[in-house]
Amino acid sequence: MNGSFRKKPNGSWELRVWIDMPDGSHIQKSFCRRTKALAKAAYEEFIEKGKQQKESRQTVEGWGKEWLELKRGSVSYRTYANYELYCNKYVLPAIGKKQIAKVTPADIEHLMGRASHLSKSARHHIFITVDQIMKSAVRNGLRQQNPCEGLSVKAEAPLKKIEWFSLDEIQTIIKNLDKPFGVAIALMLYTGLRSEEIMGLRWGDINQKEKTITVRRAVTRVAKGEFLPVERSKNDKVRIVTYGDELAMWLKSAPKTSIYVVPAIRSGGYMTPGSFRRQYDKFFSDLPIRKLSPHKLRHTYATYLIKGGAELRAVQTLLGHSSVRVTEIYTHVDTSDQRRATQKLAYADS
């Protein structure tokens, strides 16, 4: 023990000790107790806990759980819930017992191989989770290099099937926008806003003169069973969405009984996902068309924008996609236009 005692004015004893930390640094800690013996006992308890923590950190499971606790207060609930799910269900069962300093790229490839039956999105999240665990282990001196470096999630998953409403179905929807919840349907159909963005949309976010909507918040799960309007969109960026005369008409006639454009029926506050979905289902319950999910209205908006000739970058901005590659999925959803074009191919001699 490299330290010394001193008696404080209040009669207690303070033990000051220099301690070697796992990262090679040296810090001075103070242990104050009523007697010298109690101060020394507090120091020894601290050292013992440190040894136990150090031993726990030696495995992927031990460090993975500590890493999760560190993440709990530094990221959103949704992000933490994803980390927790993929860590506990996939990462730890596969490599949790391994010494974290001895995990190899082959171990990571084996982990990803066990997840080959999952969707590309799930495999991506698994890889992100284990990559973050290993990066933090490097930063904390638990290993020399990240074994995930140079590896990537393979992209052989089939192209995601996109569904959207047909033109006939859209006309049926438009004819019924005067029904309860019609404003929410109109917002999705004419702006492509996500349902959680509409739940958080306030009248103050809409400039009816300029026909623009500022998307600055979304109703997001912040704890188990608890939702709140969070002042950010999915990609943490406020965006401006323009709209046309059709939506302007419905917004002008919509009742303004709350600061929220689509408020909760009873409280007048913000709507939660459960009540939003119930109202959505009720809107479609007596319509003679398919009841696709709310997100399919967003698909519909994007699909017909692109079919109408809108530039991909403009559509990306309107939808709030982080990358134009995400928006590109809508260029593959309907092969009828391409088929008509290829029928005009004329290789034969004129």
C-alpha positions as CSV (number, residue, x, y, z in Angstrom):
1,M,0.0,0.0,0.0
2,N,1.5,3.3,-1.1
3,G,-0.3,5.8,1.1
4,S,-0.5,7.7,4.4
5,F,-2.9,8.5,7.2
6,R,-3.9,11.9,8.6
7,K,-6.3,12.9,11.3
8,K,-8.9,15.4,10.2
9,P,-10.2,18.3,12.3
10,N,-13.5,16.4,13.0
11,G,-11.6,13.5,14.6
12,S,-12.0,11.0,11.7
13,W,-9.0,9.4,9.9
14,E,-8.3,9.8,6.2
15,L,-6.2,7.3,4.2
16,R,-4.7,8.7,1.0
17,V,-3.5,6.1,-1.4
18,W,-2.0,6.1,-4.9
19,I,-3.6,3.4,-7.0
20,D,-2.5,1.9,-10.3
21,M,-5.4,1.9,-12.8
22,P,-5.9,-0.7,-15.6
23,D,-5.1,1.9,-18.3
24,G,-1.7,2.5,-16.7
25,S,-2.5,5.8,-15.0
26,H,-2.1,6.6,-11.3
27,I,-4.7,8.2,-9.3
28,Q,-5.0,9.2,-5.6
29,K,-8.0,8.1,-3.7
30,S,-9.1,9.1,-0.2
31,F,-10.9,6.8,2.3
32,C,-12.3,8.6,5.4
33,R,-13.6,6.7,8.3
34,R,-14.0,7.0,12.1
35,T,-10.8,5.0,12.8
36,K,-7.6,4.1,11.0
37,A,-8.7,0.4,10.9
38,L,-12.0,1.3,9.3
39,A,-10.3,3.5,6.7
40,K,-7.9,0.7,5.8
41,A,-10.8,-1.7,5.6
42,A,-12.6,0.6,3.2
43,Y,-9.4,0.8,1.0
44,E,-9.1,-3.0,1.0
45,E,-12.8,-3.4,0.1
46,F,-12.2,-1.0,-2.8
47,I,-9.2,-3.0,-4.0
48,E,-11.1,-6.3,-3.8
49,K,-14.0,-5.0,-5.8
50,G,-11.5,-3.7,-8.4
51,K,-9.9,-7.2,-8.6
52,Q,-13.4,-8.8,-9.1
53,Q,-14.2,-6.2,-11.7
54,K,-10.9,-6.8,-13.5
55,E,-11.5,-10.6,-13.5
56,S,-15.0,-10.0,-14.8
57,R,-13.7,-7.8,-17.6
58,Q,-11.5,-10.6,-18.9
59,T,-14.4,-12.3,-20.7
60,V,-16.7,-11.0,-23.4
61,E,-19.7,-11.6,-21.2
62,G,-18.2,-9.6,-18.3
63,W,-17.2,-6.6,-20.3
64,G,-20.3,-6.9,-22.5
65,K,-22.6,-6.5,-19.5
66,E,-20.5,-3.6,-18.1
67,W,-20.5,-2.0,-21.6
68,L,-24.3,-2.2,-21.6
69,E,-24.6,-0.5,-18.3
70,L,-22.4,2.3,-19.6
71,K,-24.6,2.7,-22.6
72,R,-27.8,2.7,-20.6
73,G,-27.5,6.4,-19.7
74,S,-25.7,7.7,-22.8
75,V,-28.0,6.6,-25.7
76,S,-31.8,6.7,-26.3
77,Y,-34.0,4.0,-24.8
78,R,-34.6,2.5,-28.3
79,T,-30.9,2.3,-29.1
80,Y,-30.1,0.8,-25.7
81,A,-33.0,-1.8,-26.1
82,N,-31.5,-2.8,-29.4
83,Y,-28.0,-3.1,-28.0
84,E,-29.4,-5.2,-25.1
85,L,-31.4,-7.5,-27.3
86,Y,-28.6,-8.3,-29.8
87,C,-25.9,-8.5,-27.1
88,N,-27.8,-10.9,-24.8
89,K,-29.5,-13.0,-27.5
90,Y,-26.7,-13.3,-30.1
91,V,-23.3,-12.0,-29.1
92,L,-22.9,-13.4,-25.6
93,P,-24.3,-16.9,-26.3
94,A,-21.8,-17.2,-29.2
95,I,-18.6,-15.7,-27.7
96,G,-19.5,-14.7,-24.2
97,K,-17.2,-17.2,-22.4
98,K,-14.1,-16.3,-24.5
99,Q,-11.3,-14.2,-23.1
100,I,-11.9,-10.7,-24.6
101,A,-8.2,-10.3,-25.3
102,K,-8.2,-13.5,-27.3
103,V,-11.2,-13.0,-29.6
104,T,-10.1,-13.3,-33.2
105,P,-11.7,-12.2,-36.5
106,A,-12.5,-15.9,-37.1
107,D,-14.6,-15.8,-33.9
108,I,-16.5,-12.8,-35.2
109,E,-17.1,-14.5,-38.5
110,H,-18.3,-17.6,-36.6
111,L,-20.7,-15.4,-34.7
112,M,-22.0,-13.8,-37.9
113,G,-22.3,-17.3,-39.5
114,R,-24.6,-18.4,-36.7
115,A,-26.8,-15.4,-37.6
116,S,-26.9,-16.1,-41.4
117,H,-30.6,-17.1,-41.3
118,L,-31.6,-13.7,-40.0
119,S,-32.5,-10.6,-42.0
120,K,-29.8,-8.3,-43.3
121,S,-31.0,-5.6,-40.8
122,A,-30.7,-8.0,-37.9
123,R,-27.2,-9.2,-38.9
124,H,-26.2,-5.5,-39.3
125,H,-27.3,-4.7,-35.8
126,I,-25.5,-7.8,-34.4
127,F,-22.3,-6.7,-36.1
128,I,-22.7,-3.1,-34.9
129,T,-23.2,-4.4,-31.3
130,V,-20.1,-6.6,-31.2
131,D,-18.0,-4.0,-33.0
132,Q,-19.0,-1.4,-30.4
133,I,-18.1,-3.8,-27.5
134,M,-14.7,-4.5,-29.0
135,K,-13.9,-0.9,-29.8
136,S,-14.7,0.0,-26.1
137,A,-12.5,-2.9,-25.0
138,V,-9.6,-1.4,-27.0
139,R,-10.2,2.1,-25.5
140,N,-10.2,0.6,-22.0
141,G,-6.9,-1.3,-22.5
142,L,-8.6,-4.8,-22.5
143,R,-7.2,-5.8,-25.9
144,Q,-4.8,-4.4,-28.5
145,Q,-6.9,-4.3,-31.6
146,N,-10.6,-4.6,-32.7
147,P,-11.1,-8.0,-34.3
148,C,-14.0,-6.6,-36.3
149,E,-11.8,-4.3,-38.3
150,G,-11.8,-5.3,-42.0
151,L,-14.9,-7.4,-41.6
152,S,-18.4,-6.5,-42.9
153,V,-21.9,-7.9,-42.9
154,K,-22.5,-9.7,-46.2
155,A,-25.3,-8.3,-48.3
156,E,-26.6,-11.3,-50.0
157,A,-30.1,-10.8,-48.5
158,P,-32.8,-10.6,-51.1
159,L,-34.1,-7.2,-52.1
160,K,-36.7,-6.0,-49.6
161,K,-40.2,-6.2,-50.9
162,I,-42.0,-2.8,-50.9
163,E,-45.8,-2.6,-50.8
164,W,-47.8,0.5,-51.7
165,F,-51.4,1.5,-52.4
166,S,-52.6,1.4,-56.0
167,L,-54.0,4.4,-57.7
168,D,-57.6,3.1,-57.3
169,E,-56.9,2.5,-53.6
170,I,-55.5,6.0,-53.2
171,Q,-58.6,7.5,-54.8
172,T,-60.8,5.6,-52.3
173,I,-58.6,6.9,-49.4
174,I,-58.8,10.5,-50.7
175,K,-62.6,10.3,-50.9
176,N,-62.8,9.4,-47.2
177,L,-60.4,11.9,-45.8
178,D,-63.3,13.7,-44.1
179,K,-63.6,10.8,-41.7
180,P,-62.1,11.0,-38.2
181,F,-58.3,10.6,-38.3
182,G,-58.4,11.7,-41.9
183,V,-55.9,14.5,-41.3
184,A,-53.3,12.0,-40.1
185,I,-53.9,9.9,-43.2
186,A,-53.6,12.9,-45.4
187,L,-50.3,13.9,-43.8
188,M,-48.8,10.5,-44.5
189,L,-50.2,10.3,-48.0
190,Y,-49.1,13.8,-49.0
191,T,-45.8,14.2,-47.1
192,G,-44.5,10.8,-46.3
193,L,-44.0,11.6,-42.7
194,R,-43.5,8.7,-40.3
195,S,-46.3,7.9,-37.9
196,E,-44.1,8.8,-34.9
197,E,-43.4,12.2,-36.5
198,I,-47.1,12.9,-37.1
199,M,-47.8,12.0,-33.4
200,G,-45.3,14.7,-32.4
201,L,-46.4,17.3,-35.0
202,R,-47.7,20.6,-33.6
203,W,-49.5,23.4,-35.4
204,G,-46.6,25.6,-34.7
205,D,-44.5,23.4,-37.0
206,I,-46.7,24.1,-40.0
207,N,-46.3,27.2,-42.1
208,Q,-49.6,27.2,-44.0
209,K,-48.7,30.3,-46.0
210,E,-45.5,28.8,-47.3
211,K,-46.9,25.2,-47.3
212,T,-44.0,23.8,-45.3
213,I,-43.8,21.5,-42.3
214,T,-40.8,21.5,-40.0
215,V,-40.2,18.0,-38.7
216,R,-38.5,18.6,-35.4
217,R,-39.8,15.9,-33.0
218,A,-41.1,12.4,-32.9
219,V,-43.0,10.5,-30.2
220,T,-40.4,7.9,-29.0
221,R,-40.2,5.2,-26.4
222,V,-38.0,6.5,-23.6
223,A,-38.5,3.7,-21.2
224,K,-40.5,0.5,-21.0
225,G,-44.1,1.4,-21.7
226,E,-43.4,5.1,-21.7
227,F,-43.5,7.4,-24.7
228,L,-42.6,11.1,-25.0
229,P,-42.3,13.6,-27.8
230,V,-38.5,13.9,-28.3
231,E,-37.1,17.0,-30.0
232,R,-35.5,15.2,-32.9
233,S,-36.3,13.1,-35.9
234,K,-35.1,9.6,-36.7
235,N,-31.7,10.8,-37.9
236,D,-31.3,13.5,-35.3
237,K,-31.9,16.2,-38.0
238,V,-34.7,18.7,-38.3
239,R,-36.0,18.8,-41.9
240,I,-38.3,20.9,-43.9
241,V,-41.1,19.1,-46.0
242,T,-43.1,21.0,-48.6
243,Y,-46.6,20.1,-49.5
244,G,-49.2,21.0,-52.1
245,D,-52.8,22.4,-52.4
246,E,-54.4,19.0,-51.6
247,L,-53.0,18.8,-48.1
248,A,-53.4,22.5,-47.6
249,M,-57.1,22.1,-48.0
250,W,-57.4,19.4,-45.3
251,L,-55.1,21.2,-42.9
252,K,-57.1,24.4,-43.3
253,S,-60.4,22.7,-42.4
254,A,-58.9,20.5,-39.6
255,P,-60.1,21.4,-36.1
256,K,-57.5,23.1,-33.9
257,T,-58.4,21.8,-30.4
258,S,-54.8,21.2,-29.3
259,I,-51.2,22.2,-29.9
260,Y,-50.9,18.9,-31.6
261,V,-52.2,18.4,-35.2
262,V,-53.4,14.9,-34.4
263,P,-54.0,14.9,-30.7
264,A,-55.1,12.1,-28.3
265,I,-58.8,11.9,-28.3
266,R,-59.4,12.1,-24.5
267,S,-56.5,14.2,-23.2
268,G,-55.8,16.5,-26.2
269,G,-52.1,15.9,-25.7
270,Y,-49.8,13.9,-27.9
271,M,-50.9,10.5,-29.2
272,T,-49.1,7.3,-28.4
273,P,-48.3,4.5,-30.9
274,G,-51.0,2.2,-29.6
275,S,-53.8,4.8,-29.9
276,F,-52.5,6.0,-33.3
277,R,-52.7,2.4,-34.7
278,R,-56.2,1.9,-33.3
279,Q,-57.4,5.1,-35.0
280,Y,-55.6,4.1,-38.2
281,D,-57.2,0.7,-38.2
282,K,-60.6,2.2,-37.5
283,F,-60.2,4.6,-40.5
284,F,-59.7,1.6,-42.9
285,S,-62.2,-0.8,-41.2
286,D,-65.1,0.0,-43.6
287,L,-63.2,0.9,-46.7
288,P,-63.4,-1.6,-49.6
289,I,-59.6,-1.7,-50.0
290,R,-56.5,-3.4,-48.4
291,K,-55.5,-2.2,-45.0
292,L,-51.8,-1.9,-45.3
293,S,-49.7,-0.6,-42.4
294,P,-49.2,3.1,-41.8
295,H,-45.6,2.9,-43.1
296,K,-47.0,1.7,-46.5
297,L,-48.5,5.2,-46.9
298,R,-44.9,6.5,-46.7
299,H,-43.9,3.9,-49.3
300,T,-46.8,5.1,-51.4
301,Y,-45.7,8.7,-51.2
302,A,-42.1,7.8,-52.2
303,T,-43.0,5.4,-54.9
304,Y,-45.3,7.8,-56.8
305,L,-42.8,10.7,-56.4
306,I,-40.2,8.7,-58.2
307,K,-42.6,7.3,-60.7
308,G,-43.6,10.9,-61.4
309,G,-40.0,11.8,-62.2
310,A,-38.8,13.4,-58.9
311,E,-35.1,13.5,-58.4
312,L,-33.7,10.9,-56.0
313,R,-31.8,13.5,-53.9
314,A,-35.0,15.6,-53.5
315,V,-37.0,12.5,-52.4
316,Q,-34.2,11.6,-49.9
317,T,-34.4,15.1,-48.4
318,L,-38.2,14.9,-48.1
319,L,-38.2,11.5,-46.5
320,G,-35.3,12.3,-44.1
321,H,-33.2,9.4,-45.2
322,S,-29.6,9.5,-44.0
323,S,-28.3,8.1,-47.3
324,V,-29.6,8.2,-50.8
325,R,-28.9,4.4,-50.9
326,V,-31.9,4.0,-48.6
327,T,-34.1,6.0,-51.0
328,E,-32.9,3.9,-53.9
329,I,-35.1,1.0,-52.9
330,Y,-38.1,2.9,-54.4
331,T,-36.5,2.8,-57.8
332,H,-36.9,-1.0,-57.9
333,V,-40.4,-1.4,-56.5
334,D,-42.3,-1.5,-59.8
335,T,-41.0,-3.2,-63.0
336,S,-43.9,-2.2,-65.2
337,D,-42.2,1.0,-66.5
338,Q,-39.0,-0.8,-67.2
339,R,-40.8,-3.6,-68.9
340,R,-42.6,-1.2,-71.3
341,A,-39.2,0.5,-72.0
342,T,-37.5,-2.8,-72.9
343,Q,-40.3,-3.8,-75.2
344,K,-39.1,-0.9,-77.4
345,L,-35.7,-2.3,-77.9
346,A,-35.1,-2.8,-81.6
347,Y,-32.1,-4.9,-82.5
348,A,-33.7,-6.1,-85.7
349,D,-32.6,-4.6,-89.0
350,S,-34.7,-1.7,-90.1
